[in-house]
Every structure is written in C-alpha cells, then in structure tokens.
Amino acid sequence: MSLASASFGLPATGDYARDWALVDVETSGLMPRRDRVLSVAVVTIGPDGEQTGEFSTLLDPGCDPGPVEVHGLTVERLRGAPTFDQVAGRIGAMLQDRVLVAHNAQFDYDFLAYEFARARMWLPVSQRLCTLALNRQVDPPTDDMKLGTLAAHYGVPQQRAHDALDDTRVLAGILRASLREAARLDLPLPLVSCPPRAESQFTPKPPKTPCAYRNPGRMAPGGPLLQGMKIAITGETAHARAELVGRAVAAGLNMMTSVSRHTSVLVTNEPASRSAKARRAAAEGVPVIDEHTFLRLLADVRAGTVHEATTASAVIAPAEEPAVAAAQAAEPEPESTTAPTPDVPVLPPSSPGATVPAPRQPGDSAGTLAAGTLAAGTSAAGTSAKPLTNRRVLVLGGAHADAAAARTRVVELGGSAAVNLSASVTDVVLLAAGEKDRRMSRITALELPLHDADWLTSPTATDPASAAVRPKEPHVMPRGGVIDLPIPNGRPAPEWYVTASWAPQADCEIDVVAFILDEDEQVTFDEDFIFYGAPESPAGTVRLLTGGPAEQTIALDLASLPPATRKIVVAAAIDGATTFGTVGAIQIGAAPGNSGSPLTRATLDAATTERTMLLAEIYRRGPVWRLRAVGQGYDHGLDALARGYGVDIAG
C-alpha cells in the first residue's frame, strides 16, 4: 500500500517521504563490541511507501548463540549458514543512500557497525530513525511500546515474534502508521546522524579495577594508610608511575587521576609544585607525602571496610505502582547528604546562574508512601482528584518565567506539563504571542481546547475527549519529587531507562550525560563519566542512547552495578553560549525496559542563564533504588561539572 495513499494520509514530499531501509537483527547477546549477529533481515521501502526489496539470512557467528530461549537459533540451525563478511556487500548495497530504520535503532546500528568493521568494511549509513523514539514523540495510548504492542495498536499483523524477517515486515507497517501520526501532529522526525561524534576532550583512558573498600577519609598526620583511601600522584617519580599504581591497587588503595576534597593523600616529590593536583590539594587541605614515605607506608596498609552490597529483593513493590516519596512535605535529610555536586559550589538563589535548589531527599521515616499508595492527583474513596488529573497541557508563548510558572501550576493542579505536541496533549494554554507558535495551525486542525492564563486559576474539569485515552497515566513528579523504583514480582529489577527530551533546537546541541558515583559523590574512575564520546561504562551497566536530536536516554542496569556505586546523576549540558532559559523546559521520564511506558515524568524549567543542569538522581536508599527529579543548574560548562565529580579533565 502506498505511503502517500488516502489510507495513510501522508504527503508525498518532505521528511516523511524518503528511501527507507528497515532492519532487524537477532544477536548472541546485548553488547555489540563482544556479541555477534545471528540473523539479519532488511526490507527497503521507497518514498511512496511501497516495498522495493527484501533480504534475510541466518548467520554463522563462530561463537555460542547465547539465549536460545529468546531467539530460537541453536547451533544446529546456524550450522552451514554464511558468515557476516560473506553477505556484508549485499546488505551494504541495500543500506546505501537510505535511512536505516529499526525498533531501538541504536542497538541494530551498533551491531551492524561492529560486524562491518570485523569484515573490514564501512557501514554505509548516514542517518537512522528509531521507531521507538518516533513513537515516544507521537505518544500513542498503549501500555508499552514493544513491537508487538505497537503492531496491535496500529493493526499490523504479526506472525513470528523474534523472527528477523517477520519483525522487519511488522516494522514496515509500524513505520507507515507512525509516519502518518507524525504528519498528523506535524512532528519533526527524530533523525540521527551516523556515526555519532566521537572526538572529545573528555574521552577517558583505559579503565582501572574498581576498589573494593570504602573511603575511610583523610590520612592522619603520621598515621598509616588504610584500604580504600583515595590516593593521587603528581609530578616526577623515581619509580615508574605504573609500578606505584600497581602496588597501591594490590594493597587495596583507590588510585585516582584527580584531586578533590575526598582525596585521602597526595603523593609528590615536589611540595612546591604548581601542578593542578598540587594546587587543588593545597586549596582543599589534602595531606601531602613524598614518594619515599608512600613506599614505606605501602608495606603496612591497614584493613579497610568492604563495600556492602544491597539486597534489592528485600523490598518488593508491584511493578505498576511506584512508592512515592512526598518530598515537598518531608523533613530534609542531614546536611551531609544535600550537596548535589560535591565539588561544584551550590550557589545561593541570589547568585548569578544558580537555579533555586530543589527539595532534598526525604528520610525513610518522613514521607515515603507505602508501595501501592495512590500517586498524587489520583482519586479513590475519601479523596478527590485535582482538576487537571490525567490532563496533559502544552504551554505556548510568554516570557520564560511566565511559561515556567504556568507549567508549575499545571503540575500543582494534578496535570502533566508537555514540552512538545503529541497525541496525549489534552489542552493548550496560550500566553503572550503564543498564537504565533508554528504548532498553532496543527493544534487548530486537531481542535484541541485553547485556554488563556486565567484558566489555570480555576480550570474546568471537562473530559479530554480529543486526546488518546491511556490505560495508566505516568505519575507526575514535581521538581524535587522522589519515587521508589519498583521491583516486579520479586525478580531482578529490569534496566531502567531515563529519557530526557526537549523542543527541537536549531542553534545549539544538548548533551545528556551520567556520572556513576561512590559514597563520596565522586567517580571511582574516569570511565564512570558517560557521555557522547564514551557512551558506555566498561561493564555496560550505564549507557547513553541517542533517539534523535531532541531526545537522549541513560540506560541503567541497576542490578549489575558494583556495591561501591551509591548514586547515578543524570545531567544535561549545552554546547556553546545558549542557555537553558532559551531552550525552555526539559522533560524527563523513567521507564522499566527500553520499550516500557513511562512510570513517571517530570518537567524541569526553572533554569535561566545556566549551561549545565542536573536532571535526575538515581540513588540507593537501604535495599531499594530511588529516583529524584532535580532541576538544578549552573552557569559553567560540562568540563567544570565533570571535574566537580572527580573526572580528570585536561586544561
């Protein structure tokens, strides 16, 4: 059926009419640099929506096929199949000059890129489109965004799940229907340039072994070294630096590449050195010893405290109901836990570039609702729903402060503040000059209710008839709000996906990053800084995924993080002089699994002159993990933010 036919109602020109190459791969595992492709299918579609080609094959990976219970591809089935390098030329010809399309496109793209590299060929793809990211923009009324769920929603028949060819044919139907919805909403397509930029001043050196011991603090004058102490070395040394580091690591010390207020001791033979490490040690009052003393103390390093693993299975929450922490009403935790960036000063509200700090993490006894308790804005016997419960409101126009205040008011009234037009938007509030927004023509065509600012004073509670009805709306978190991430049915927690999205920007790039932090709120090593130049931690437990120019995701395998990890901070930074006041609101959402529907959402837009912003913290609280919406910004750039968390940044 033609993509431009009346059935789909799409224009025959523009972003929606392209040459597409739809791809699905079945793999022996989840890590492209290690695992192999077992089967691949490619279906090509022209600008008119008609299929122009099709190819599929099993592949001999030369390794164990991995989870047979998932893909059904046994060693026997794969025996005699071609190797990837034997079919790479044919696949490349089908991808050439087309946009690669896949459901979770970064996964398929990365696996193909590694397979082409092993075949000593270049993957001929310059752009990709993820149907997951596209549908997150469309926001259809489905329980989740798995391929089968979207197929059922769009009326696309599915015969054999996890069969590469059938999945690709299903994907073709989902693409056509998704493009139709994108055109109806006048959404820009989330196209990603390939390959992503990889050069960076932040790119780390090869990883080190994590230290098994907690940091006992500073070395006492004349005292011994204790396992877990954070040690930095600067300047010339009589012994090879690698030898000193190796001996220290073997003794249980934590060798760092930078100095912070959490450093236990700095080793240097040049006490008057003006190196960056020496200057920082002097400023922070870090003890300093010479190499000879360090070697003597290494002979008798005292026992430290081993990091204790938390047992997530001790507290089980139903997957469908988060335990909501009433952060706004709870008493704050002790001051020692309140600094969101330990070595980047938290500016007072009156200082230039300081976003007003969000409410802090509540204590266990003062404000955490039991699992299964209704989230704010829901109704039950004895409670009344807020006026905008289950409403999603898009605010257009107005000065930044006015728009931010309007979105805050929406959340106070029980609604969700949207940052882009989608199928879930129920109402539009027009502030000054809002009628000039480019989306107004589409909003008018969709007959969405229009309101002025006075409507937010006492909104009417009419049924949102024009919006898609969802089986379960995400919990809406205010700035500073906290929820417990539930553990479904006693099983290990799935990967959690924290997605940040914003209105498309023409003049700047926004980068989402993550820091994996220990009990001192410092990275253990530089590879704990996840960003576009190093998008995956060494063990693959934290990954950066790019769904489009206005969406990036941090994927977290919480169950596999080492015991030393106490917090993951998700932040955003703007490249150049543009500030978050110009960008506007940033929406974050957290979902279990890459195709899950959001468990919770928050809209963060308090920033004005800031160029970096802390979006969310995922942290351990006893046996469970919690997520907090932060929304605190800083005027400085990403380099200063990274240094504050202990990342060794040159310059």
N, C-alpha and C positions, 0 to 999 in steps of 0.2 A: 504494500500500500504506500502511496506517495506521501512523504512528509509534508508536502505542500497541499495535500488534498483537504477538502472541507472537513473530513473526519478529524484531522489534527489541527486545522485552522492556523497553520504556521506560515509566515512569509517565506517566499522562495529566495530571498536575498538576506544579507546581513549575517550576524553571528550565528543565527540558528540554521543557516544553510551552508554546510561545509562538507568536505570529504572526511568521513569518519572511519577509523579502524578500531573495531570493538574487540577486546582481548580478554581472555580468561586463562589463568594458569593454575594447575594443581601442583603442589610442591611437597618436598620431603620434610619441610619444617617451616619456620617463620622468619629465619634470618637469612637474607639474600646473600650475604658475604660467605655464609657457611653451607646453606642448604641448596638443593637443586630443583629444577623444574622437571616434573614427571610427565606432564601433558600440557599441550598448548592448543588453543583454538583462536582463530582470527576470522572475523566477519567484517567485510567492508561495505559501507553504505555511502551513497552519493548525496549531493546537496538536496535532491528531490525526495530523499528518504528511501529510495529503492536499494535493495541489496545488490551489490556488484561483484562480490566474491566471497569465498568461504574456504577455509583450510583448517584441518585439525589433525593431530597425531599424538600417539604416545611416544615417550622418550626413554631411552636407557640412560639413567643418571650416573651409573657407575658407583652407586652407593646404596645404603639401606633406604627403602622408600618411605620410612617414617610411619605416620599414623594411618595405617591401612583402614582402620575402622572409620576414618573420615572420608578418604577419597576412594577406597576400594581398589587401589592399584598395588597389587602384590608383585613380588619379584618375578613370579611366573608370567604374569600378564605383560610385564615390561620387557621380558627377555626377547631379544630379536628386534626390538624397536630401534629406530635410528638414534644416534646421539644428537645433541643440540647443534653442534657445528655442521652436521650434515643437512639440516633444514634451515639454518640461520639465514642463508641467502634468500630463500623463498619467503620467509617471514619478513625479512627486511624489505623486500620488494613490495609487500602488501602494506607495510607501515609507512613507506616513503611518501612524503608530501601529504600525509593525512594526520588528523588529530587522533592520538591514542585515547580510547575511552575504556574505562574499566570501573567496576564497583569496588571502591577503595583503590584508586588508580595508582597511588604511590607504591603500594605493595607489588602490583603487577609490573609497573615500570622498573622498580629497583631489581626485581628478579630477572627481568629481560636484560637490563643493563649489565648485570653481572654475567649472565650467560653469553651475551655478545662479546664481552671483554675476554671471557675464557676462550672464545672462538677466535680471538684476535680480530674482532670486527667492531665497528661503531654502531650503536643503536640509532637508526635514522629517524628519530622523533624529536621535533622541536617544540611541540605543545601537547599537553594532555588535559583531559577533562574527567573528573571523578563524579560519577552519578550519585555517590553518597553525598558529596559536598553540594552538588546541584540540588538534591532533594532536601538537604538541610536548609537551603535558601527558600525553596518552594514551601517546605514545612507541611506536607500532606497529613491528614488526620489518621495516622497509623500508630499501632502500638510500638513499632520499631522500624528500622529502615534496612532490614535484611532483604536480600534479593527476592526471596520467596514472598515476603510480606508486601513489598512494592509491586511485585508481579500480580498478586491477588488484588491489590488496590486498583491497579491500572488495567486489570482484565487481561493480563498476558498469560497464556498457558505455560505451565512448567511441568516437564515430564520426568527429568532425572537430575535431581539436585547433586551438585559437586561433580557433574559430568561437564568437562570444559566446553564442549561444543554446544550442549543444550543450554548451559549457563550463558554462553555468548549469544545464542539466539534469543533467550529471555531478555538479556541485557539490551538487545536491539529494540525490543518492544518497550522496555522501560525508558530507554533514551528518547524514543519518539514521543512518548506520553509526557516525559519530564520537560522536553523542549517545548511542547505545546503549553504546559503550565507556565514555564518561564516566560514565554511570549505573552501569555495572557496577563501576567503580572509585570511585564516589561522589565525583567531581571537581566542584568549583565551576566554572561556566562562566566563561571569561575575557572577560566583557562589558566594553566600553569606553564610557564616557560621551562623547557628541558634542555640541558640538565640545569638544576638549580645552581645558583652561585656558590662556589665552594671556597674561594680565596678569602682569607681573613686574618687580621692581626691576632685574633683570639684563638686560632687553631692550636690545640694543645700538643704537648709532646707525648711519646708513648706512655701508656698508663703504668701505675705502680700497684703494688699489692696493698689492699686496704689494711689498716692497723686494726688488730682485734681488741684493743684496750681503750677504755675511756680516758679522756684527757684529765689528769689529776691537777692541772693548773701550772703555775709558775714554779720553777726550781727555786728552792730556798737557798739563801746565801750559804755557801759551803756545804750544801746538802747533796744527797745522791740524785741520780737520775731514776725516774720511775717509769715503768712501762706505760705507754700511752701518751707520754709527753710529746708535745709538738715542737720539733727541732728544725731550725733553719740555718743554713750555712751561707756565708758571703765572703767574697774575696779569694785571694790565692791561698792554697793549702799545700802543706808538704807532702801529704799523701793524696793519691788520686781521689777526686770527689766521689767517683763511683764506688771506691773501696770504703770510704767513710759512710756513705749512704747504705751500702750493703751490710756493713757490720752493725749499723744502728738499727736497721729494719730487722735483722736477725735477732737483735736483743729486745725487740718489741717496742721500739720507739716509732713515732709517726713523723716521717721526714716530709717537710713542707717546702714548697718552692717560693713562698712569700711570707711576709711577717704581718701579723695582726695583733690585736690586744689579747688574743688567746694563745699566742706563741709562748711556750714554756721557757725557751732559752735560745739565744742566737750565738752561733759559733763563728768566730772570726779571729784572724791573726792581726787584724788592723783595727784596733779600737777606735781610731780617729777617722776611719773610713767614711766617705760621704756617699756611699752607695745607697740606693733606695731602701734596701733592707735595713742598713745601719741607721739611716735617718728615721725610719718608722719605728725601729726598736727603741731609739732614744726618746721619741715622742710618746711612746706607749709605756715606757718604763720597763721594757723587757730585759731580763738579766742577760749579760754577755759573758762568755767564757772563750778562752783560746783553744786551739786545736789540741795542744798537749793535754790540757785539763779534760777536754772532751774524751780523748782516748783513754785517759786514766779512769774516768767515771764509767766508760763503757764496759770496763772489766767487772763492774759490780752494779748492774742495773737492777733495782728492786722490783718486786712483783707489783703488778697493777691490777685494776679491776676490769674483768672481761665484759664486753658489751652483752647485755642480756637481750635475747630475742623475745619479742612479744608474741603471745599466742592469740592470733586473731579469732580462732574458733571458740574462744571462751565466751564471747558475746555474739549472739546470733540475732540479727534483725531481719524481718521479712524484706525481701528484695524490693517490694513495691512501696514500702513506706519508710522514709528516712526518719531517724531520730533527730528532731530539730532542736538545736540549742538556742534558747531565747537570749541571744547575745545582747540585745538592746536593753533588756531588763536586768541582766545578771550583774553581780559584782565582778569587777575585773580581777584577773589573776595577779599574783605578786609582781612587783615592778621588774624583777629579774627576767621575766618571760615576755616583756612587752615590746622589745625593740624589734621591728620588722626587718631592719637591715642593721646588724650589729655595728659594722664599721662605717656605715654611711649615716651621718647625723640625721635624726628625725627633727626636722625644722618645726619651730612653733608656728601656729596658724598665721601669725602676723608676718612671718618671714617670706621673702620673695621665693616663689617656686615651691612652696610647701602645701601640699594638699592636706586638709584637716584630717588628722589621724582617725581611722575607723575604730569602732569599738573593739576592744581586745577580746581574746579568747576567754570564754566563761569557764569557771571552775566546774568540777564534776557535780558538786552538790548544789549549785545555784543556777539552775536554768536549763538543764538538759531534759527535754521531754522524753519519756519512755518510748521505745520503738513501737510504732503503731499509732501514736498520738497524731491527731489531725494536724496538718500543717496550717500555718497562718492563712486565713482567708477562706478556709473550708467551713462547711456548716454541718451540724449534727444536732441531735436533740439537746435543747438547752443553750445552743449557741446560734448566732445569726451571722450569715455571710456578709462580708463587706460589699459595698455597692459595685465594685469592679471585679469581683471574683470571677475567674475564668474569662476575663476580657484581656485582650492584647491590644495595646494602644500605641499608635505611632504619632509622635510629636514632630511637627514640621515648622520651620521658621523660628523667629525670635532670636534674641541675643543668647550667647552660650549659657549665661547664668539663668536666664528665664527658662530656656529649654531644659536645663538640668533640674531646675526646681519643679517643672511640670512633670518630668519623668519620676522624680522622687515622690510627688504627690500621687501619681498613678499607683506606685507600689504601696504607699500608705493606705490606699483605698482597696487594696487586695488584688490589683491588676498586675499585668506584666508589661514592662516598657519595651517596645520593639525598637530596633535600630534600622531595620530595612523593611520594605513592603514584602509580605508573604501571604500565603493562603490562610494563616492563622490570625491575621490582623482583623480586629472587630470594629475598631473606632479610630478616627484620625482627629487630632487636636491641632488647630491652626493658630499659631502665634503670629506676630508681626511678619509680613511678607511670606508667610507660609504658602499662600496660594500661588507663589511663583516657583515653587519646587517642581523639578522636572517630572516627579511622580504624580502630580495632581491630575493630569489627563487620564492616567490609568486608574487612579483612585475614583475619579468621577465615573469612568466607564464601569467600574466594579460596583458602583452605587454604595460605597462604604459610608456610614454615618459620619458627618463632619460636625465638629464642635469648636467653640471658641474657648478661651482660657477659663471663663466663668463656669463652664461645665464641670471643671474639676473641683469647684467649691461644693457642689451638691449634684453629682451626676445621677441621671436617671438609670434605673436598673432594668432596662428593656432587654429582651432576648437578643443575643447576637446572631440574628438569622442569616446574615450574609457570609459568616465565617464557617470554616470547616469545624465540625464537632469532634473533639478528641476523647478517646476512652478515659484518659487520665492526663490532666494538665501537669506540667512540671511545677514543683514547688518554687515559689518566687522568694529569693533571698534579698533582703536589703543590704546595703553596704555595711560590712561588719558582721553579717549573719553567718551562722555556723550550722552545719548538719553533720551527723554521723553517716559515714558511708556504709550502707548495709551489707551484710554477708548473706548471700542467698542460700537458704536451706542447709546451712552447716558446711557447704562446700567451700573450697578456697576462693577467695574473692577474685572476681574476674579482673581483667585490665580495666582501668578507668581512663576515660578519655575526657580531658578538659579542653574545650574548644573555645577560642576567642574569635569574635567576628566584629566587623565594623562596617560603616558605609564605605563603598569603594572610593579610593583616593587617587587623584590624577597627578599630584605633585610631590608625593612622598611614599616611602616604603615603611611599613610597620613590621617589626620582627618580634615574634614571641619566643621567649627563652625560658629555661628552667635551671634552677640550682638545687642540687641534692646536698642537703646539709646535715651535719652531725649535731651533737648536743650543744656545741658552742655556736651554732648557726654559721658554720664555716664549711666550705667544701673540703672533703678529705684529700682530693687531688684535682688537678685542673680538668680532668675528664668528667667531673661532676657538674660541669657547666655545659648545658645542652643548648645549641643554637644552630643557625643555618650552616655554619662551616663545620660543625661536629654534631650532627643531628641525632646521635645515638650514644648512650653510655656504653662503656666497654662490654657489660654483660647484657645489653639490650633491654634493661629494665625500665629505662626512661627514654622516650623517643619523641622527636619533633616531626610532625606530619603536616605537609602543606596541601590544603584543599583548594586553594585559589588565592588571588591577590588580596582578598578581604576576609580570609579565614585561615587560621593555623591552629593545630591541636597538639597538646602534650599527652602522649600515651604513657600510662603508669602501670607497671606490673608490681603492685604493692606487696603481694605475697612473696616476691623473689628479692626484694630489697634487703641488703645486709642489715644486721641488727644495729650497726652504728648509725644508720640513717634515721633521723628523727623528724625531718621536715623536707618537703619539696616546695620551693617557691616558684610560682609561675609569674613571669613579668612580661612587659612589652616595652619596646624602645622604638623611637622614631629616628630614621636616618636623615640627617640634615637639620635645618633650623626650624622646621614645622613643629608645632606643639600639639598636645592632646586637646587643648582648648579649641584648636582649629579642626581637628579630626572629629571631635564630638564623642558620643557615647561608645563605649566598648561593652559588648555583651559577652558574658562567659556562661557556659553550660557544661554540666558534668553528666556523663552517661556511662553505664556499665557496658563495656564492649564497644567495638568500633561501629556497630550498627544499632546500638541501643537508642531508645528515645531518651531525651534529657530527664534525669531525675530532678535536677534543679537548675535554675537560671538566675543570673543577677545582671543588672545593667549599671555600669560604673561610668560616671561622667562628671565627677567633681573637679577633675584636673583643669587647669587653665594654661599656665606657662610651662608646664612640665614636659620633659622629653623622654623620661622613663617612668613607668608605673608598675607597681606591684599589683597584680590582678587577683591572685588566689594563693592560699597556703593549704597544703595537704599535710597534716601533722598527726603524730601518734598521741593518743590520749588513753593511757592504760592499754587495754587489749584491742582497741579499735582505732581506725583512722578517721579523722575529721577533715572537712573542707570548710575553709572560711573565705568569704568574699572580702577582699582588702580594699582596693581602690585608693592606694596612697602613691603620690607621685613625687618626682624630684626633677629639678632643672638640669642636672648634669646628664651626661651621656651614658651609654651602656658600659663603656670601659670603667668608669668610676663605680657603677653599680656592681660590676663583676669583682673589682678589687675589694670592695666592701665585704664581699663574701669569701675573700681569700684566694681568688683566682689570680695567678701570676700573669699580669698583662704588661707587655713591654711598653716603655715610653712613660 
